[in-house]
Amino acid sequence: MGETIRIEVLEAEYLIRLARPTATTTRLRIQAVFRENRPAGGTWWSSWEVDVAALPGSAEVGRALVAELTHSRASFTAALADARWTEAA
């Protein structure tokens, strides 16, 4: 059993489950729903896992979680910009 974290930001919702696959590792199981903010905008789902060599509640796990969410938000924003550029061409 592990902990669950829910995070909502303007363009996405995250559900993060923390598990302990080993005595010294925390696994972040991340599910994300991204929503395009425009009329008839799309919705995208994604999920991935990250293992952090630290215990839940540690600064290392917190930093890994922030890095993953920051990266996924930037990737989604870039993908939407590319799609809009392609639509306009």
MDAnalysis code that builds the backbone (N, CA, C; Angstrom):
import MDAnalysis as mda
import numpy as np

u = mda.Universe.empty(267, n_residues=89, atom_resindex=np.repeat(np.arange(89), 3), trajectory=True)
u.add_TopologyAttr("name", ["N", "CA", "C"] * 89)
u.add_TopologyAttr("resid", np.arange(1, 90))
u.add_TopologyAttr("resname", ["MET", "GLY", "GLU", "THR", "ILE", "ARG", "ILE", "GLU", "VAL", "LEU", "GLU", "ALA", "GLU", "TYR", "LEU", "ILE", "ARG", "LEU", "ALA", "ARG", "PRO", "THR", "ALA", "THR", "THR", "THR", "ARG", "LEU", "ARG", "ILE", "GLN", "ALA", "VAL", "PHE", "ARG", "GLU", "ASN", "ARG", "PRO", "ALA", "GLY", "GLY", "THR", "TRP", "TRP", "SER", "SER", "TRP", "GLU", "VAL", "ASP", "VAL", "ALA", "ALA", "LEU", "PRO", "GLY", "SER", "ALA", "GLU", "VAL", "GLY", "ARG", "ALA", "LEU", "VAL", "ALA", "GLU", "LEU", "THR", "HIS", "SER", "ARG", "ALA", "SER", "PHE", "THR", "ALA", "ALA", "LEU", "ALA", "ASP", "ALA", "ARG", "TRP", "THR", "GLU", "ALA", "ALA"])
u.atoms.positions = np.array([
    [0.845, -1.168, 0.000],
    [0.000, 0.000, 0.000],
    [0.892, 1.234, 0.000],
    [0.410, 2.333, -0.544],
    [1.194, 3.547, -0.598],
    [0.318, 4.764, -0.416],
    [0.895, 5.905, -0.664],
    [0.191, 7.170, -0.556],
    [-0.251, 7.619, -1.935],
    [-1.275, 8.459, -1.969],
    [-1.767, 9.017, -3.220],
    [-1.775, 10.535, -3.119],
    [-1.304, 11.174, -4.172],
    [-1.272, 12.629, -4.239],
    [-2.068, 13.049, -5.467],
    [-2.934, 14.035, -5.307],
    [-3.680, 14.610, -6.432],
    [-3.241, 16.063, -6.586],
    [-2.932, 16.428, -7.827],
    [-2.513, 17.795, -8.118],
    [-3.290, 18.279, -9.331],
    [-3.860, 19.476, -9.219],
    [-4.559, 20.086, -10.347],
    [-3.878, 21.404, -10.684],
    [-3.583, 21.583, -11.959],
    [-3.052, 22.836, -12.481],
    [-3.966, 23.253, -13.631],
    [-3.728, 24.424, -14.176],
    [-4.621, 24.973, -15.193],
    [-4.910, 23.988, -16.328],
    [-3.892, 23.353, -16.862],
    [-4.061, 22.513, -18.051],
    [-4.030, 21.014, -17.774],
    [-3.873, 20.608, -16.520],
    [-3.721, 19.176, -16.270],
    [-4.168, 18.790, -14.868],
    [-4.450, 17.495, -14.739],
    [-4.712, 16.887, -13.448],
    [-3.779, 15.691, -13.320],
    [-3.173, 15.551, -12.160],
    [-2.235, 14.457, -11.909],
    [-2.718, 13.617, -10.743],
    [-2.541, 12.324, -10.873],
    [-2.745, 11.388, -9.783],
    [-1.426, 10.641, -9.631],
    [-0.787, 10.783, -8.484],
    [0.523, 10.168, -8.252],
    [0.383, 9.180, -7.109],
    [0.753, 7.958, -7.377],
    [0.747, 6.927, -6.333],
    [2.196, 6.625, -5.969],
    [2.481, 6.650, -4.695],
    [3.816, 6.336, -4.212],
    [3.827, 4.907, -3.691],
    [4.790, 4.143, -4.143],
    [4.938, 2.758, -3.711],
    [6.387, 2.535, -3.285],
    [6.632, 1.429, -2.594],
    [7.977, 1.092, -2.134],
    [8.377, -0.266, -2.712],
    [8.953, -0.287, -3.924],
    [9.349, -1.566, -4.505],
    [10.506, -2.214, -3.752],
    [11.338, -1.411, -3.101],
    [12.410, -1.944, -2.256],
    [12.430, -1.129, -0.960],
    [13.239, -1.545, -0.018],
    [13.307, -0.864, 1.284],
    [13.855, 0.559, 1.168],
    [14.580, 0.849, 0.091],
    [15.219, 2.167, -0.034],
    [14.793, 2.941, -1.281],
    [13.727, 2.491, -1.946],
    [13.292, 3.124, -3.193],
    [11.819, 3.512, -3.117],
    [11.502, 4.648, -3.708],
    [10.114, 5.079, -3.858],
    [9.789, 5.095, -5.342],
    [8.690, 4.475, -5.696],
    [8.234, 4.496, -7.090],
    [7.077, 5.483, -7.202],
    [7.213, 6.416, -8.137],
    [6.154, 7.369, -8.442],
    [5.401, 6.837, -9.658],
    [4.138, 6.483, -9.471],
    [3.283, 6.053, -10.580],
    [2.388, 7.241, -10.912],
    [2.668, 7.866, -12.037],
    [2.022, 9.127, -12.389],
    [1.019, 8.913, -13.522],
    [-0.205, 9.386, -13.297],
    [-1.226, 9.414, -14.337],
    [-1.596, 10.876, -14.529],
    [-1.671, 11.293, -15.791],
    [-1.964, 12.699, -16.081],
    [-3.056, 12.802, -17.135],
    [-3.884, 13.822, -16.976],
    [-4.890, 14.175, -17.972],
    [-4.610, 15.625, -18.341],
    [-4.314, 15.860, -19.613],
    [-4.039, 17.213, -20.117],
    [-5.229, 17.666, -20.952],
    [-5.643, 18.910, -20.745],
    [-6.780, 19.460, -21.488],
    [-6.358, 20.734, -22.211],
    [-6.705, 20.762, -23.484],
    [-6.417, 21.950, -24.287],
    [-7.430, 23.037, -23.955],
    [-6.940, 24.243, -23.722],
    [-7.788, 25.350, -23.293],
    [-8.233, 26.182, -24.503],
    [-9.154, 25.625, -25.278],
    [-9.763, 26.362, -26.389],
    [-11.040, 25.627, -26.781],
    [-11.954, 26.309, -27.460],
    [-13.203, 25.646, -27.851],
    [-12.912, 24.359, -28.630],
    [-13.636, 23.329, -28.295],
    [-13.457, 22.010, -28.929],
    [-12.029, 21.496, -28.765],
    [-11.382, 21.903, -27.691],
    [-10.012, 21.435, -27.434],
    [-9.987, 19.954, -27.088],
    [-8.834, 19.370, -27.244],
    [-8.681, 17.945, -27.007],
    [-8.279, 17.623, -25.575],
    [-8.328, 16.346, -25.272],
    [-7.894, 15.818, -23.981],
    [-6.927, 14.675, -24.249],
    [-5.826, 14.654, -23.503],
    [-4.815, 13.617, -23.653],
    [-4.535, 12.985, -22.300],
    [-4.302, 11.679, -22.319],
    [-3.984, 10.938, -21.115],
    [-2.576, 10.384, -21.243],
    [-1.886, 10.337, -20.137],
    [-0.536, 9.783, -20.133],
    [-0.272, 9.148, -18.768],
    [0.616, 8.181, -18.749],
    [1.037, 7.594, -17.476],
    [2.471, 7.119, -17.613],
    [3.200, 7.192, -16.510],
    [4.585, 6.748, -16.483],
    [4.999, 6.502, -15.047],
    [6.137, 5.828, -14.892],
    [6.674, 5.521, -13.569],
    [8.104, 6.013, -13.458],
    [8.451, 6.422, -12.253],
    [9.812, 6.876, -11.964],
    [10.226, 6.271, -10.627],
    [11.399, 5.663, -10.589],
    [11.945, 5.157, -9.328],
    [12.953, 6.153, -8.781],
    [12.821, 6.470, -7.493],
    [13.714, 7.410, -6.820],
    [14.400, 6.653, -5.694],
    [15.724, 6.729, -5.651],
    [16.492, 6.027, -4.619],
    [16.437, 6.813, -3.310],
    [15.231, 6.867, -2.728],
    [15.022, 7.585, -1.473],
    [13.682, 7.134, -0.897],
    [13.454, 7.464, 0.347],
    [12.219, 7.086, 1.016],
    [11.123, 8.122, 0.782],
    [9.839, 7.690, 0.810],
    [8.741, 8.652, 0.674],
    [8.880, 9.755, 1.724],
    [8.514, 10.946, 1.347],
    [8.601, 12.073, 2.262],
    [9.952, 12.757, 2.279],
    [10.919, 12.193, 1.582],
    [12.256, 12.787, 1.549],
    [12.305, 13.928, 0.533],
    [13.299, 14.776, 0.694],
    [13.498, 15.887, -0.247],
    [13.765, 15.371, -1.657],
    [14.463, 14.244, -1.763],
    [14.769, 13.686, -3.088],
    [13.492, 13.303, -3.836],
    [12.553, 12.692, -3.141],
    [11.288, 12.316, -3.772],
    [10.515, 13.573, -4.174],
    [10.500, 14.567, -3.316],
    [9.838, 15.832, -3.644],
    [10.438, 16.489, -4.869],
    [11.770, 16.516, -4.947],
    [12.437, 17.115, -6.110],
    [12.128, 16.326, -7.385],
    [12.120, 15.004, -7.291],
    [11.809, 14.180, -8.461],
    [10.383, 14.428, -8.930],
    [9.462, 14.551, -7.998],
    [8.069, 14.809, -8.350],
    [7.923, 16.165, -9.038],
    [8.532, 17.188, -8.497],
    [8.486, 18.525, -9.117],
    [9.102, 18.483, -10.512],
    [10.222, 17.807, -10.661],
    [10.883, 17.717, -11.968],
    [9.999, 17.008, -12.991],
    [9.350, 15.936, -12.598],
    [8.484, 15.192, -13.516],
    [7.294, 16.034, -13.961],
    [6.653, 16.715, -13.015],
    [5.494, 17.530, -13.372],
    [5.901, 18.726, -14.220],
    [7.006, 19.349, -13.895],
    [7.499, 20.480, -14.687],
    [7.811, 20.039, -16.110],
    [8.496, 18.912, -16.249],
    [8.838, 18.394, -17.573],
    [7.579, 18.039, -18.373],
    [6.621, 17.366, -17.745],
    [5.421, 16.954, -18.483],
    [4.596, 18.163, -18.916],
    [4.513, 19.182, -18.074],
    [3.775, 20.391, -18.451],
    [4.462, 21.104, -19.612],
    [5.781, 21.190, -19.570],
    [6.523, 21.836, -20.665],
    [6.370, 21.044, -21.958],
    [6.426, 19.727, -21.868],
    [6.276, 18.877, -23.059],
    [4.893, 19.038, -23.680],
    [3.853, 19.083, -22.846],
    [2.498, 19.255, -23.341],
    [2.341, 20.619, -24.010],
    [2.849, 21.658, -23.395],
    [2.777, 23.004, -23.968],
    [3.487, 23.053, -25.319],
    [4.655, 22.434, -25.419],
    [5.401, 22.405, -26.683],
    [4.649, 21.613, -27.749],
    [4.050, 20.498, -27.367],
    [3.300, 19.686, -28.328],
    [2.101, 20.460, -28.863],
    [1.409, 21.192, -27.995],
    [0.276, 22.002, -28.464],
    [0.739, 23.106, -29.394],
    [1.846, 23.750, -29.078],
    [2.378, 24.805, -29.947],
    [2.726, 24.240, -31.312],
    [3.340, 23.058, -31.342],
    [3.671, 22.413, -32.622],
    [2.407, 22.088, -33.414],
    [1.384, 21.593, -32.730],
    [0.137, 21.240, -33.407],
    [-0.534, 22.481, -33.981],
    [-0.531, 23.567, -33.241],
    [-1.142, 24.802, -33.749],
    [-0.366, 25.346, -34.939],
    [0.949, 25.249, -34.893],
    [1.780, 25.711, -35.996],
    [1.475, 24.882, -37.232],
    [1.324, 23.556, -37.064],
    [1.025, 22.668, -38.184],
    [-0.360, 22.986, -38.749],
    [-1.340, 23.242, -37.872],
    [-2.697, 23.586, -38.333],
    [-2.699, 24.879, -39.147],
    [-1.865, 25.829, -38.749],
    [-1.836, 27.118, -39.424],
    [-1.117, 27.056, -40.775],
    [-0.281, 26.064, -40.957],
    [0.505, 25.977, -42.194],
    [-0.321, 25.555, -43.377],
])
